[in-house]
Amino acid sequence: MAEIQIKDLSYIYGKGTPYEMKALDNVNITFGDNMITGLIGHTGSGKSTLVHMLNGLLRPDSGQVILGGKDIWADPKKISSVRFRVGLVMQYPEYQLFDETVKKDIAFGPKNMGMKPEEIEKAVSEAVKFAGLRPELIEKSPFDLSGGQKRRAALAGVMAMKPEVLVLDEPAAGLDPGARREILSRIRDYQRESGTSVIIVSHSMEDMAMYCDRVVVMSHGTPVMEGTPAEVFSRADELFSVGLDVPEVTKVARALKECGVDIGLDIYTVKFALGRLLGGGEI
């Protein structure tokens, strides 16, 4: 698939007006190939602006978004083709659903990519399966679906295009714990099977810890920290200082250390904590 490199990227809202605000300030990040990267940050940190840059919904004031070695804005007339390569599932999926039936909605992207009918049928079938959308729902209007079903339908619509990079803005927002685990597990399984690069924006530290290979922390329009979940969440004091939290199990590990039981501060999942308590690693 492909990695995305962000080079010296800056973006200003309301440029030249009294309400001018710098959303991104000389950002440099590489979102690695064939992995899940979590993007976290407080409200106003620039993370949503950044993900809208990745497929050309917003154009940077300066800097580059490089996909597969090429600046996506090298030829502005071809920017729409980037949206087939970098699929974005928005936080509010109802904004992405519009066709008469769920099936037609999911097929819309593949059809516009020029896929043959049999290829579209296969892509839709595979995407419905990966997203966990019940087959009997695909002939319904997308507007008759529940919130969770709409989220799955929007996800399937992007998956059906087989993007090189899949960007998900709060994919489990508003779902109950069981539904959160299911949809995020499906996204992880999809990534492992397809090799697609996945970028997830979330406020849930537990989700970031459990499902991501790397984590990037944004604050005031710039990345301030990145690494594996263990590396990032072991720096709890720094995360607290930029208005973020850590997984609850990480807080437990810190409390245990204060009580004289040191299992390390790089604990980020319950399985990892249990493994350390039993004298090994994650079980």
ROBASE-579812 format. One record per residue (C-alpha): residue number from 0; x negated, y, z negated. Coordinates in steps of 0.001 Angstrom, whole numbers, plus 500000, padded with zeros to 6 digits. Each point is the difference from the previous one (the first is absolute). Example, Ala and Ser with C-alpha at 12.3 -4.5 7.8 and 13.67 -1.06 7.14 Angstrom:
REM residues 2
 seq      X      Y      Z
   0 487700 495500 492200
   1 498630 503440 500660
This chain:
REM residues 283
 seq      X      Y      Z
   0 500000 500000 500000
   1 498634 503474 499204
   2 498754 502230 497239
   3 500900 503666 499692
   4 497306 502552 499230
   5 500944 503407 498638
   6 497245 502541 500649
   7 499905 503529 498533
   8 503792 500191 500153
   9 501790 503150 498845
  10 503600 501123 500253
  11 501759 503172 498860
  12 503762 500444 499660
  13 501350 503457 500853
  14 496701 501071 501510
  15 499761 503775 500371
  16 503026 500657 497765
  17 500241 501108 496350
  18 500974 496394 499171
  19 496831 498463 501396
  20 499010 496807 498164
  21 497072 497697 500693
  22 501328 496428 499885
  23 496801 498252 501100
  24 496518 501357 499450
  25 497120 498515 502023
  26 501105 496398 499419
  27 497697 497092 500862
  28 501364 496457 499572
  29 499693 496711 501836
  30 502998 497694 499834
  31 498412 496618 500572
  32 500967 497402 502556
  33 501908 496856 498963
  34 500819 501043 496442
  35 502654 501679 497874
  36 499013 503453 498765
  37 502023 501773 497330
  38 500269 503790 500081
  39 500929 501617 496691
  40 500187 503544 498702
  41 502202 502395 498058
  42 502796 501892 501732
  43 498384 502597 502244
  44 496687 498142 500214
  45 500200 499818 503795
  46 500636 496287 500437
  47 503283 500365 501934
  48 498488 502638 502271
  49 497064 497687 500613
  50 502123 497013 501029
  51 501956 502200 502415
  52 496669 500838 501629
  53 499152 496357 500606
  54 502397 499514 502913
  55 500114 503566 501240
  56 503212 501231 498388
  57 497882 502922 498795
  58 496951 501399 501794
  59 497020 501030 497865
  60 498853 503604 499914
  61 496458 498671 500072
  62 498288 496627 499888
  63 500815 496681 501620
  64 502106 496879 499622
  65 498008 497258 501712
  66 501776 496759 500911
  67 497913 497197 501475
  68 497120 502406 500598
  69 502030 502715 501792
  70 501546 503266 498798
  71 503768 499546 500252
  72 500316 503632 501151
  73 497361 499670 502754
  74 502888 500063 502495
  75 503073 501630 498411
  76 502209 498783 502881
  77 499427 496421 498828
  78 500694 500559 496299
  79 503324 498107 500243
  80 498078 496823 500864
  81 498165 500289 496662
  82 503330 499459 498220
  83 500188 496505 501475
  84 496531 499264 498615
  85 500530 501614 496591
  86 503453 499117 498684
  87 501452 502158 497222
  88 502824 498893 497703
  89 501309 503110 498274
  90 501024 500237 496365
  91 503642 500466 500984
  92 500702 497279 502614
  93 503407 501381 500921
  94 498113 502736 501879
  95 498584 497318 502325
  96 503184 498033 500723
  97 502270 501226 502755
  98 501160 497315 502463
  99 503338 498146 500256
 100 498728 496807 498402
 101 497039 498989 497875
 102 498729 497766 502813
 103 500064 502851 502549
 104 498277 502238 497492
 105 497174 497501 499438
 106 499689 499428 503755
 107 499788 503724 500799
 108 496226 500311 499508
 109 499018 496827 501882
 110 502319 500997 502872
 111 498366 503400 500277
 112 496590 498347 499971
 113 501010 498203 503205
 114 500261 496497 498576
 115 501865 497418 502072
 116 503413 498833 498706
 117 498661 496666 498761
 118 497117 501788 498247
 119 502453 502398 498343
 120 502152 497116 498795
 121 496984 498271 498480
 122 498672 503212 498419
 123 503394 500760 498438
 124 500371 496451 498667
 125 496536 500015 498438
 126 500463 503466 498491
 127 503376 499071 498476
 128 498369 496960 498401
 129 496999 501923 498645
 130 502179 502786 498591
 131 502299 497513 498270
 132 503104 501298 501740
 133 502840 497459 500073
 134 500739 498967 503636
 135 503747 500575 499613
 136 499353 503708 499387
 137 498357 500778 503332
 138 503281 500410 501890
 139 501314 502492 497430
 140 499689 503763 500152
 141 496884 501095 498093
 142 502188 502504 498187
 143 502014 497174 498444
 144 496934 498618 498240
 145 499036 500485 496369
 146 496988 502137 499125
 147 497720 496987 499687
 148 501249 498528 503277
 149 499429 503300 501792
 150 496432 499997 498709
 151 499476 496505 501398
 152 501568 500955 503337
 153 497727 503048 500342
 154 497002 497841 499104
 155 501008 497392 502583
 156 500370 502712 502651
 157 496393 501041 499511
 158 498660 496448 499630
 159 501646 499040 503307
 160 497658 502383 501824
 161 497051 498023 498609
 162 498061 503139 499011
 163 496280 499889 499336
 164 500607 502031 496846
 165 503132 499896 497830
 166 500591 503014 497737
 167 502612 499710 497249
 168 501143 503001 497977
 169 501445 498693 496698
 170 501248 496729 501560
 171 501549 498723 496757
 172 501438 503261 498642
 173 503419 499558 498398
 174 499917 496208 500072
 175 500455 497837 496913
 176 496902 498127 498729
 177 500876 496750 501770
 178 500613 501721 503333
 179 496787 502023 499584
 180 497951 496849 499531
 181 501648 498286 502943
 182 499548 502784 502537
 183 496416 500757 498936
 184 499134 496301 500060
 185 501409 499792 503515
 186 497907 502991 501062
 187 496899 498355 498542
 188 500808 496701 501745
 189 500563 501868 503280
 190 496639 501731 499665
 191 498158 496782 499236
 192 501591 498177 502931
 193 499837 502789 502593
 194 496729 501686 499038
 195 501726 503389 500208
 196 498464 502828 497990
 197 502580 501098 497420
 198 500124 503287 498075
 199 502479 500275 497118
 200 500956 503224 498227
 201 501463 499327 496562
 202 500443 501508 496552
 203 499961 496548 498415
 204 496597 499182 498577
 205 501117 496388 499470
 206 500827 499663 503703
 207 496664 501499 500990
 208 498133 497665 497662
 209 501823 496866 501080
 210 500201 500387 503765
 211 497122 502226 501179
 212 496432 499111 500954
 213 498823 503600 499624
 214 501443 503133 498417
 215 499457 503645 500983
 216 500886 502728 497479
 217 501018 503458 501264
 218 500070 503216 497980
 219 500542 503569 501228
 220 499594 499093 503646
 221 496849 497925 499787
 222 498993 496442 499064
 223 498419 499871 496544
 224 499522 496271 499540
 225 500072 496776 501994
 226 499072 496372 499530
 227 501467 496637 499091
 228 502911 500027 497527
 229 497590 498855 497268
 230 497581 502843 500775
 231 502693 502680 500141
 232 502112 498959 497014
 233 496941 499579 497790
 234 499644 503803 500258
 235 503193 500640 498050
 236 498892 503284 498421
 237 499300 501486 503439
 238 503383 498832 501266
 239 501720 501538 496986
 240 498164 503273 500681
 241 501577 500276 503484
 242 503500 499238 498743
 243 500085 496291 500824
 244 500493 496863 497969
 245 498532 496498 499884
 246 501731 496597 499902
 247 501447 499124 496591
 248 497646 497027 499681
 249 497036 502368 500431
 250 501290 502008 497037
 251 500232 496757 498018
 252 496354 499225 500809
 253 498987 503468 498775
 254 501969 499501 496778
 255 498419 496577 499465
 256 496537 501508 500347
 257 500833 502574 497329
 258 500955 497063 497749
 259 496695 498255 500654
 260 501153 497585 502727
 261 498134 500997 503155
 262 501263 498262 503148
 263 498794 502865 502205
 264 501651 503147 501264
 265 500252 498771 503587
 266 503124 497973 499191
 267 502804 500794 502431
 268 502326 496966 500121
 269 501438 497696 497343
 270 498375 496981 501682
 271 496625 501730 499872
 272 500473 500854 496302
 273 501001 496426 499158
 274 496990 498640 501847
 275 497675 502287 498056
 276 501606 499024 496697
 277 499434 496355 500899
 278 496379 500736 500781
 279 500046 500173 503784
 280 501310 502171 502829
 281 503438 500330 501531
 282 501973 496761 499905
